[in-house]
Amino acid sequence: MSFEFFISLRYLKAKRKQVFVSIITFLSIGGIALGVAALIIVLAVMNGFETDLRNKILGMNSHILLMEHTGPMKDYDKLAKNVEVLNGVVAST
């Protein structure tokens, strides 16, 4: 038996007169384990929710929006074709 394991058993194991302390020890260890498990589950769910929400938002809106501020855009079909040939562009409308 290793020294660390021996010390941990001495703290967890109660003497005959201190049974109540042992119960409190096990309840507190269980509470901490339950809290850590709940935290891990909530973080995993929120991370998945964030990824799903980001994919939905980017799926509905474009990454780049080209606008002409001086008036209506002229010859936008030619511009769309020029943008579509760029590396990494999936689609342009």
Biopython code that builds the backbone (N, CA, C, O; Angstrom):
import numpy as np
from Bio.PDB.StructureBuilder import StructureBuilder

atoms = [
    (1, "MET", "N", (0.860, -1.176, 0.000)),
    (1, "MET", "CA", (0.000, 0.000, 0.000)),
    (1, "MET", "C", (0.904, 1.237, 0.000)),
    (1, "MET", "O", (1.841, 1.333, 0.793)),
    (2, "SER", "N", (0.609, 2.181, -0.903)),
    (2, "SER", "CA", (1.432, 3.382, -0.991)),
    (2, "SER", "C", (1.143, 4.318, 0.177)),
    (2, "SER", "O", (0.104, 4.231, 0.832)),
    (3, "PHE", "N", (2.079, 5.198, 0.409)),
    (3, "PHE", "CA", (1.967, 6.133, 1.530)),
    (3, "PHE", "C", (0.773, 7.066, 1.356)),
    (3, "PHE", "O", (0.053, 7.330, 2.319)),
    (4, "GLU", "N", (0.551, 7.570, 0.137)),
    (4, "GLU", "CA", (-0.560, 8.488, -0.115)),
    (4, "GLU", "C", (-1.905, 7.809, 0.114)),
    (4, "GLU", "O", (-2.818, 8.397, 0.695)),
    (5, "PHE", "N", (-2.017, 6.580, -0.343)),
    (5, "PHE", "CA", (-3.258, 5.834, -0.154)),
    (5, "PHE", "C", (-3.513, 5.569, 1.329)),
    (5, "PHE", "O", (-4.652, 5.643, 1.793)),
    (6, "PHE", "N", (-2.453, 5.263, 2.066)),
    (6, "PHE", "CA", (-2.565, 5.023, 3.502)),
    (6, "PHE", "C", (-3.044, 6.274, 4.234)),
    (6, "PHE", "O", (-3.914, 6.190, 5.101)),
    (7, "ILE", "N", (-2.485, 7.426, 3.891)),
    (7, "ILE", "CA", (-2.897, 8.687, 4.530)),
    (7, "ILE", "C", (-4.352, 9.007, 4.182)),
    (7, "ILE", "O", (-5.112, 9.438, 5.049)),
    (8, "SER", "N", (-4.743, 8.801, 2.930)),
    (8, "SER", "CA", (-6.129, 9.099, 2.546)),
    (8, "SER", "C", (-7.114, 8.193, 3.276)),
    (8, "SER", "O", (-8.192, 8.645, 3.661)),
    (9, "LEU", "N", (-6.768, 6.930, 3.472)),
    (9, "LEU", "CA", (-7.653, 6.033, 4.220)),
    (9, "LEU", "C", (-7.758, 6.435, 5.685)),
    (9, "LEU", "O", (-8.820, 6.295, 6.292)),
    (10, "ARG", "N", (-6.673, 6.929, 6.253)),
    (10, "ARG", "CA", (-6.726, 7.352, 7.657)),
    (10, "ARG", "C", (-7.648, 8.545, 7.833)),
    (10, "ARG", "O", (-8.317, 8.661, 8.860)),
    (11, "TYR", "N", (-7.696, 9.441, 6.842)),
    (11, "TYR", "CA", (-8.592, 10.593, 6.955)),
    (11, "TYR", "C", (-10.043, 10.222, 6.652)),
    (11, "TYR", "O", (-10.961, 10.800, 7.234)),
    (12, "LEU", "N", (-10.255, 9.280, 5.762)),
    (12, "LEU", "CA", (-11.621, 8.896, 5.409)),
    (12, "LEU", "C", (-12.244, 7.943, 6.423)),
    (12, "LEU", "O", (-13.455, 7.974, 6.641)),
    (13, "LYS", "N", (-11.440, 7.114, 7.030)),
    (13, "LYS", "CA", (-11.933, 6.125, 7.984)),
    (13, "LYS", "C", (-12.062, 6.774, 9.363)),
    (13, "LYS", "O", (-11.109, 7.350, 9.887)),
    (14, "ALA", "N", (-13.237, 6.668, 9.926)),
    (14, "ALA", "CA", (-13.478, 7.292, 11.230)),
    (14, "ALA", "C", (-13.177, 6.313, 12.355)),
    (14, "ALA", "O", (-13.223, 5.094, 12.188)),
    (15, "LYS", "N", (-12.870, 6.889, 13.492)),
    (15, "LYS", "CA", (-12.720, 6.065, 14.686)),
    (15, "LYS", "C", (-14.114, 5.704, 15.189)),
    (15, "LYS", "O", (-15.108, 6.227, 14.685)),
    (16, "ARG", "N", (-14.194, 4.838, 16.151)),
    (16, "ARG", "CA", (-15.493, 4.373, 16.636)),
    (16, "ARG", "C", (-16.337, 5.500, 17.202)),
    (16, "ARG", "O", (-17.559, 5.480, 17.054)),
    (17, "LYS", "N", (-15.730, 6.467, 17.835)),
    (17, "LYS", "CA", (-16.481, 7.555, 18.453)),
    (17, "LYS", "C", (-16.877, 8.620, 17.435)),
    (17, "LYS", "O", (-17.750, 9.442, 17.713)),
    (18, "GLN", "N", (-16.257, 8.618, 16.277)),
    (18, "GLN", "CA", (-16.473, 9.692, 15.306)),
    (18, "GLN", "C", (-17.179, 9.177, 14.046)),
    (18, "GLN", "O", (-16.749, 9.480, 12.933)),
    (19, "VAL", "N", (-18.217, 8.430, 14.206)),
    (19, "VAL", "CA", (-18.956, 7.897, 13.057)),
    (19, "VAL", "C", (-19.633, 9.027, 12.294)),
    (19, "VAL", "O", (-19.722, 8.979, 11.068)),
    (20, "PHE", "N", (-20.108, 10.041, 13.007)),
    (20, "PHE", "CA", (-20.780, 11.168, 12.367)),
    (20, "PHE", "C", (-19.835, 11.923, 11.437)),
    (20, "PHE", "O", (-20.259, 12.402, 10.385)),
    (21, "VAL", "N", (-18.564, 12.035, 11.812)),
    (21, "VAL", "CA", (-17.575, 12.716, 10.970)),
    (21, "VAL", "C", (-17.380, 11.945, 9.673)),
    (21, "VAL", "O", (-17.229, 12.551, 8.612)),
    (22, "SER", "N", (-17.382, 10.628, 9.741)),
    (22, "SER", "CA", (-17.219, 9.814, 8.541)),
    (22, "SER", "C", (-18.405, 9.995, 7.595)),
    (22, "SER", "O", (-18.221, 10.057, 6.379)),
    (23, "ILE", "N", (-19.603, 10.078, 8.134)),
    (23, "ILE", "CA", (-20.788, 10.289, 7.298)),
    (23, "ILE", "C", (-20.712, 11.647, 6.614)),
    (23, "ILE", "O", (-21.018, 11.765, 5.428)),
    (24, "ILE", "N", (-20.309, 12.661, 7.351)),
    (24, "ILE", "CA", (-20.166, 14.003, 6.772)),
    (24, "ILE", "C", (-19.102, 14.005, 5.683)),
    (24, "ILE", "O", (-19.270, 14.653, 4.650)),
    (25, "THR", "N", (-18.018, 13.290, 5.906)),
    (25, "THR", "CA", (-16.948, 13.221, 4.906)),
    (25, "THR", "C", (-17.458, 12.616, 3.604)),
    (25, "THR", "O", (-17.217, 13.159, 2.526)),
    (26, "PHE", "N", (-18.156, 11.499, 3.704)),
    (26, "PHE", "CA", (-18.654, 10.844, 2.488)),
    (26, "PHE", "C", (-19.745, 11.666, 1.809)),
    (26, "PHE", "O", (-19.824, 11.684, 0.581)),
    (27, "LEU", "N", (-20.578, 12.339, 2.580)),
    (27, "LEU", "CA", (-21.591, 13.212, 1.981)),
    (27, "LEU", "C", (-20.951, 14.392, 1.254)),
    (27, "LEU", "O", (-21.397, 14.770, 0.170)),
    (28, "SER", "N", (-19.916, 14.969, 1.843)),
    (28, "SER", "CA", (-19.264, 16.106, 1.183)),
    (28, "SER", "C", (-18.520, 15.670, -0.077)),
    (28, "SER", "O", (-18.525, 16.392, -1.074)),
    (29, "ILE", "N", (-17.886, 14.508, -0.047)),
    (29, "ILE", "CA", (-17.214, 13.998, -1.254)),
    (29, "ILE", "C", (-18.242, 13.717, -2.347)),
    (29, "ILE", "O", (-18.010, 14.025, -3.516)),
    (30, "GLY", "N", (-19.374, 13.134, -1.965)),
    (30, "GLY", "CA", (-20.440, 12.885, -2.940)),
    (30, "GLY", "C", (-21.017, 14.171, -3.507)),
    (30, "GLY", "O", (-21.315, 14.244, -4.699)),
    (31, "GLY", "N", (-21.176, 15.190, -2.662)),
    (31, "GLY", "CA", (-21.686, 16.481, -3.133)),
    (31, "GLY", "C", (-20.744, 17.154, -4.109)),
    (31, "GLY", "O", (-21.175, 17.717, -5.115)),
    (32, "ILE", "N", (-19.455, 17.093, -3.807)),
    (32, "ILE", "CA", (-18.467, 17.687, -4.720)),
    (32, "ILE", "C", (-18.449, 16.923, -6.042)),
    (32, "ILE", "O", (-18.377, 17.536, -7.108)),
    (33, "ALA", "N", (-18.514, 15.596, -5.983)),
    (33, "ALA", "CA", (-18.537, 14.798, -7.220)),
    (33, "ALA", "C", (-19.782, 15.103, -8.045)),
    (33, "ALA", "O", (-19.706, 15.211, -9.269)),
    (34, "LEU", "N", (-20.925, 15.242, -7.380)),
    (34, "LEU", "CA", (-22.163, 15.568, -8.088)),
    (34, "LEU", "C", (-22.090, 16.963, -8.713)),
    (34, "LEU", "O", (-22.547, 17.161, -9.839)),
    (35, "GLY", "N", (-21.523, 17.918, -7.997)),
    (35, "GLY", "CA", (-21.380, 19.277, -8.533)),
    (35, "GLY", "C", (-20.459, 19.333, -9.737)),
    (35, "GLY", "O", (-20.758, 20.014, -10.718)),
    (36, "VAL", "N", (-19.342, 18.624, -9.670)),
    (36, "VAL", "CA", (-18.405, 18.596, -10.799)),
    (36, "VAL", "C", (-19.046, 17.912, -12.005)),
    (36, "VAL", "O", (-18.873, 18.365, -13.137)),
    (37, "ALA", "N", (-19.780, 16.832, -11.774)),
    (37, "ALA", "CA", (-20.460, 16.145, -12.884)),
    (37, "ALA", "C", (-21.503, 17.051, -13.524)),
    (37, "ALA", "O", (-21.623, 17.092, -14.748)),
    (38, "ALA", "N", (-22.260, 17.780, -12.699)),
    (38, "ALA", "CA", (-23.267, 18.701, -13.241)),
    (38, "ALA", "C", (-22.606, 19.810, -14.045)),
    (38, "ALA", "O", (-23.111, 20.195, -15.100)),
    (39, "LEU", "N", (-21.487, 20.326, -13.560)),
    (39, "LEU", "CA", (-20.770, 21.382, -14.280)),
    (39, "LEU", "C", (-20.267, 20.884, -15.632)),
    (39, "LEU", "O", (-20.385, 21.593, -16.631)),
    (40, "ILE", "N", (-19.718, 19.695, -15.676)),
    (40, "ILE", "CA", (-19.218, 19.132, -16.938)),
    (40, "ILE", "C", (-20.363, 18.924, -17.924)),
    (40, "ILE", "O", (-20.219, 19.215, -19.111)),
    (41, "ILE", "N", (-21.491, 18.427, -17.443)),
    (41, "ILE", "CA", (-22.640, 18.194, -18.327)),
    (41, "ILE", "C", (-23.177, 19.504, -18.876)),
    (41, "ILE", "O", (-23.467, 19.604, -20.069)),
    (42, "VAL", "N", (-23.313, 20.510, -18.023)),
    (42, "VAL", "CA", (-23.836, 21.807, -18.475)),
    (42, "VAL", "C", (-22.892, 22.453, -19.478)),
    (42, "VAL", "O", (-23.348, 23.008, -20.478)),
    (43, "LEU", "N", (-21.587, 22.393, -19.234)),
    (43, "LEU", "CA", (-20.630, 22.970, -20.185)),
    (43, "LEU", "C", (-20.673, 22.244, -21.527)),
    (43, "LEU", "O", (-20.569, 22.884, -22.573)),
    (44, "ALA", "N", (-20.821, 20.934, -21.516)),
    (44, "ALA", "CA", (-20.900, 20.182, -22.770)),
    (44, "ALA", "C", (-22.160, 20.539, -23.548)),
    (44, "ALA", "O", (-22.112, 20.705, -24.766)),
    (45, "VAL", "N", (-23.287, 20.658, -22.848)),
    (45, "VAL", "CA", (-24.543, 21.012, -23.520)),
    (45, "VAL", "C", (-24.464, 22.420, -24.087)),
    (45, "VAL", "O", (-24.889, 22.651, -25.219)),
    (46, "MET", "N", (-23.927, 23.365, -23.324)),
    (46, "MET", "CA", (-23.833, 24.746, -23.797)),
    (46, "MET", "C", (-22.865, 24.868, -24.972)),
    (46, "MET", "O", (-23.104, 25.657, -25.886)),
    (47, "ASN", "N", (-21.785, 24.102, -24.961)),
    (47, "ASN", "CA", (-20.845, 24.128, -26.082)),
    (47, "ASN", "C", (-21.520, 23.599, -27.347)),
    (47, "ASN", "O", (-21.343, 24.171, -28.423)),
    (48, "GLY", "N", (-22.278, 22.532, -27.233)),
    (48, "GLY", "CA", (-23.013, 22.010, -28.388)),
    (48, "GLY", "C", (-24.074, 22.977, -28.869)),
    (48, "GLY", "O", (-24.278, 23.125, -30.074)),
    (49, "PHE", "N", (-24.762, 23.645, -27.929)),
    (49, "PHE", "CA", (-25.778, 24.628, -28.295)),
    (49, "PHE", "C", (-25.145, 25.809, -29.022)),
    (49, "PHE", "O", (-25.705, 26.311, -29.996)),
    (50, "GLU", "N", (-23.977, 26.254, -28.551)),
    (50, "GLU", "CA", (-23.295, 27.378, -29.197)),
    (50, "GLU", "C", (-22.873, 27.018, -30.619)),
    (50, "GLU", "O", (-23.033, 27.822, -31.537)),
    (51, "THR", "N", (-22.340, 25.824, -30.802)),
    (51, "THR", "CA", (-21.924, 25.386, -32.139)),
    (51, "THR", "C", (-23.121, 25.275, -33.073)),
    (51, "THR", "O", (-23.053, 25.701, -34.226)),
    (52, "ASP", "N", (-24.208, 24.709, -32.584)),
    (52, "ASP", "CA", (-25.417, 24.569, -33.397)),
    (52, "ASP", "C", (-25.988, 25.933, -33.765)),
    (52, "ASP", "O", (-26.393, 26.149, -34.907)),
    (53, "LEU", "N", (-26.021, 26.847, -32.812)),
    (53, "LEU", "CA", (-26.537, 28.189, -33.074)),
    (53, "LEU", "C", (-25.664, 28.926, -34.087)),
    (53, "LEU", "O", (-26.185, 29.606, -34.971)),
    (54, "ARG", "N", (-24.347, 28.801, -33.968)),
    (54, "ARG", "CA", (-23.432, 29.446, -34.912)),
    (54, "ARG", "C", (-23.637, 28.897, -36.320)),
    (54, "ARG", "O", (-23.641, 29.657, -37.287)),
    (55, "ASN", "N", (-23.806, 27.581, -36.439)),
    (55, "ASN", "CA", (-24.038, 26.980, -37.757)),
    (55, "ASN", "C", (-25.357, 27.439, -38.362)),
    (55, "ASN", "O", (-25.436, 27.672, -39.568)),
    (56, "LYS", "N", (-26.393, 27.573, -37.539)),
    (56, "LYS", "CA", (-27.685, 28.035, -38.052)),
    (56, "LYS", "C", (-27.612, 29.490, -38.504)),
    (56, "LYS", "O", (-28.171, 29.842, -39.542)),
    (57, "ILE", "N", (-26.935, 30.330, -37.742)),
    (57, "ILE", "CA", (-26.832, 31.750, -38.108)),
    (57, "ILE", "C", (-26.015, 31.911, -39.380)),
    (57, "ILE", "O", (-26.410, 32.655, -40.278)),
    (58, "LEU", "N", (-24.884, 31.225, -39.468)),
    (58, "LEU", "CA", (-24.055, 31.347, -40.662)),
    (58, "LEU", "C", (-24.697, 30.672, -41.865)),
    (58, "LEU", "O", (-24.393, 31.030, -43.003)),
    (59, "GLY", "N", (-25.572, 29.711, -41.639)),
    (59, "GLY", "CA", (-26.266, 29.064, -42.745)),
    (59, "GLY", "C", (-27.317, 29.957, -43.371)),
    (59, "GLY", "O", (-27.620, 29.820, -44.556)),
    (60, "MET", "N", (-27.878, 30.871, -42.594)),
    (60, "MET", "CA", (-28.923, 31.753, -43.114)),
    (60, "MET", "C", (-28.353, 33.049, -43.677)),
    (60, "MET", "O", (-28.910, 33.608, -44.622)),
    (61, "ASN", "N", (-27.272, 33.526, -43.122)),
    (61, "ASN", "CA", (-26.682, 34.793, -43.555)),
    (61, "ASN", "C", (-25.358, 34.526, -44.257)),
    (61, "ASN", "O", (-24.690, 33.524, -44.006)),
    (62, "SER", "N", (-25.004, 35.431, -45.127)),
    (62, "SER", "CA", (-23.742, 35.271, -45.845)),
    (62, "SER", "C", (-22.580, 35.736, -44.976)),
    (62, "SER", "O", (-22.758, 36.495, -44.023)),
    (63, "HIS", "N", (-21.404, 35.268, -45.323)),
    (63, "HIS", "CA", (-20.211, 35.681, -44.607)),
    (63, "HIS", "C", (-19.775, 37.074, -45.049)),
    (63, "HIS", "O", (-19.252, 37.849, -44.248)),
    (64, "ILE", "N", (-19.990, 37.387, -46.307)),
    (64, "ILE", "CA", (-19.617, 38.695, -46.861)),
    (64, "ILE", "C", (-20.820, 39.257, -47.607)),
    (64, "ILE", "O", (-21.507, 38.538, -48.333)),
    (65, "LEU", "N", (-21.064, 40.537, -47.421)),
    (65, "LEU", "CA", (-22.145, 41.228, -48.113)),
    (65, "LEU", "C", (-21.531, 42.428, -48.829)),
    (65, "LEU", "O", (-21.018, 43.344, -48.186)),
    (66, "LEU", "N", (-21.584, 42.420, -50.161)),
    (66, "LEU", "CA", (-21.037, 43.521, -50.954)),
    (66, "LEU", "C", (-22.159, 44.481, -51.316)),
    (66, "LEU", "O", (-23.202, 44.075, -51.828)),
    (67, "MET", "N", (-21.926, 45.777, -51.039)),
    (67, "MET", "CA", (-22.932, 46.799, -51.338)),
    (67, "MET", "C", (-22.245, 47.996, -51.986)),
    (67, "MET", "O", (-21.072, 48.277, -51.742)),
    (68, "GLU", "N", (-23.004, 48.677, -52.806)),
    (68, "GLU", "CA", (-22.514, 49.923, -53.394)),
    (68, "GLU", "C", (-23.249, 51.059, -52.685)),
    (68, "GLU", "O", (-24.479, 51.107, -52.682)),
    (69, "HIS", "N", (-22.493, 51.961, -52.091)),
    (69, "HIS", "CA", (-23.101, 53.025, -51.291)),
    (69, "HIS", "C", (-23.523, 54.234, -52.123)),
    (69, "HIS", "O", (-24.269, 55.085, -51.640)),
    (70, "THR", "N", (-23.061, 54.316, -53.350)),
    (70, "THR", "CA", (-23.394, 55.484, -54.178)),
    (70, "THR", "C", (-24.693, 55.309, -54.949)),
    (70, "THR", "O", (-25.173, 56.260, -55.564)),
    (71, "GLY", "N", (-25.262, 54.132, -54.929)),
    (71, "GLY", "CA", (-26.496, 53.895, -55.670)),
    (71, "GLY", "C", (-26.662, 52.422, -55.943)),
    (71, "GLY", "O", (-26.046, 51.588, -55.280)),
    (72, "PRO", "N", (-27.499, 52.092, -56.926)),
    (72, "PRO", "CA", (-27.687, 50.674, -57.243)),
    (72, "PRO", "C", (-26.415, 50.084, -57.853)),
    (72, "PRO", "O", (-25.684, 50.764, -58.573)),
    (73, "MET", "N", (-26.164, 48.819, -57.555)),
    (73, "MET", "CA", (-24.964, 48.156, -58.054)),
    (73, "MET", "C", (-25.163, 47.807, -59.523)),
    (73, "MET", "O", (-26.155, 47.187, -59.907)),
    (74, "LYS", "N", (-24.206, 48.216, -60.322)),
    (74, "LYS", "CA", (-24.274, 47.963, -61.758)),
    (74, "LYS", "C", (-23.434, 46.734, -62.088)),
    (74, "LYS", "O", (-22.348, 46.545, -61.540)),
    (75, "ASP", "N", (-23.941, 45.920, -62.970)),
    (75, "ASP", "CA", (-23.243, 44.734, -63.469)),
    (75, "ASP", "C", (-22.850, 43.781, -62.328)),
    (75, "ASP", "O", (-21.704, 43.343, -62.228)),
    (76, "TYR", "N", (-23.823, 43.479, -61.486)),
    (76, "TYR", "CA", (-23.549, 42.607, -60.338)),
    (76, "TYR", "C", (-23.345, 41.158, -60.754)),
    (76, "TYR", "O", (-22.716, 40.396, -60.019)),
    (77, "ASP", "N", (-23.862, 40.755, -61.914)),
    (77, "ASP", "CA", (-23.641, 39.383, -62.379)),
    (77, "ASP", "C", (-22.163, 39.130, -62.667)),
    (77, "ASP", "O", (-21.633, 38.066, -62.350)),
    (78, "LYS", "N", (-21.510, 40.111, -63.266)),
    (78, "LYS", "CA", (-20.084, 39.985, -63.555)),
    (78, "LYS", "C", (-19.287, 39.925, -62.253)),
    (78, "LYS", "O", (-18.351, 39.136, -62.130)),
    (79, "LEU", "N", (-19.660, 40.756, -61.287)),
    (79, "LEU", "CA", (-18.983, 40.751, -59.990)),
    (79, "LEU", "C", (-19.184, 39.406, -59.279)),
    (79, "LEU", "O", (-18.253, 38.883, -58.668)),
    (80, "ALA", "N", (-20.386, 38.855, -59.359)),
    (80, "ALA", "CA", (-20.668, 37.562, -58.726)),
    (80, "ALA", "C", (-19.840, 36.450, -59.363)),
    (80, "ALA", "O", (-19.352, 35.562, -58.664)),
    (81, "LYS", "N", (-19.678, 36.495, -60.680)),
    (81, "LYS", "CA", (-18.857, 35.488, -61.356)),
    (81, "LYS", "C", (-17.389, 35.631, -60.974)),
    (81, "LYS", "O", (-16.696, 34.629, -60.796)),
    (82, "ASN", "N", (-16.905, 36.878, -60.846)),
    (82, "ASN", "CA", (-15.512, 37.098, -60.437)),
    (82, "ASN", "C", (-15.268, 36.608, -59.005)),
    (82, "ASN", "O", (-14.210, 36.054, -58.705)),
    (83, "VAL", "N", (-16.232, 36.811, -58.146)),
    (83, "VAL", "CA", (-16.084, 36.365, -56.759)),
    (83, "VAL", "C", (-16.162, 34.850, -56.675)),
    (83, "VAL", "O", (-15.467, 34.244, -55.860)),
    (84, "GLU", "N", (-16.987, 34.231, -57.492)),
    (84, "GLU", "CA", (-17.194, 32.788, -57.432)),
    (84, "GLU", "C", (-15.951, 31.998, -57.821)),
    (84, "GLU", "O", (-15.794, 30.858, -57.383)),
    (85, "VAL", "N", (-15.066, 32.568, -58.630)),
    (85, "VAL", "CA", (-13.861, 31.839, -59.041)),
    (85, "VAL", "C", (-12.767, 31.898, -57.979)),
    (85, "VAL", "O", (-11.750, 31.219, -58.117)),
    (86, "LEU", "N", (-12.947, 32.683, -56.934)),
    (86, "LEU", "CA", (-11.941, 32.773, -55.876)),
    (86, "LEU", "C", (-11.883, 31.469, -55.090)),
    (86, "LEU", "O", (-12.880, 30.761, -54.951)),
    (87, "ASN", "N", (-10.696, 31.169, -54.581)),
    (87, "ASN", "CA", (-10.489, 29.948, -53.812)),
    (87, "ASN", "C", (-11.234, 30.038, -52.474)),
    (87, "ASN", "O", (-11.087, 31.017, -51.743)),
    (88, "GLY", "N", (-12.025, 29.023, -52.164)),
    (88, "GLY", "CA", (-12.751, 28.976, -50.902)),
    (88, "GLY", "C", (-14.175, 29.474, -50.978)),
    (88, "GLY", "O", (-14.925, 29.323, -50.014)),
    (89, "VAL", "N", (-14.576, 30.068, -52.102)),
    (89, "VAL", "CA", (-15.943, 30.556, -52.253)),
    (89, "VAL", "C", (-16.817, 29.395, -52.701)),
    (89, "VAL", "O", (-16.521, 28.734, -53.697)),
    (90, "VAL", "N", (-17.889, 29.149, -51.966)),
    (90, "VAL", "CA", (-18.788, 28.042, -52.290)),
    (90, "VAL", "C", (-19.855, 28.495, -53.268)),
    (90, "VAL", "O", (-20.143, 27.801, -54.242)),
    (91, "ALA", "N", (-20.448, 29.665, -53.012)),
    (91, "ALA", "CA", (-21.518, 30.151, -53.874)),
    (91, "ALA", "C", (-21.595, 31.661, -53.760)),
    (91, "ALA", "O", (-21.159, 32.250, -52.771)),
    (92, "SER", "N", (-22.158, 32.276, -54.792)),
    (92, "SER", "CA", (-22.399, 33.721, -54.764)),
    (92, "SER", "C", (-23.699, 33.995, -55.506)),
    (92, "SER", "O", (-24.012, 33.351, -56.508)),
    (93, "THR", "N", (-24.452, 34.969, -54.989)),
    (93, "THR", "CA", (-25.712, 35.333, -55.639)),
    (93, "THR", "C", (-25.799, 36.836, -55.744)),
    (93, "THR", "O", (-26.783, 37.363, -56.261)),
]
sb = StructureBuilder()
sb.init_structure("model")
sb.init_model(0)
sb.init_chain("A")
sb.init_seg("    ")
for serial, (resi, resn, name, xyz) in enumerate(atoms, 1):
    if name == "N":
        sb.init_residue(resn, " ", resi, " ")
    sb.init_atom(name, np.array(xyz, "f"), 0.0, 1.0, " ", f" {name:<3s}", serial, name[0])
structure = sb.get_structure()
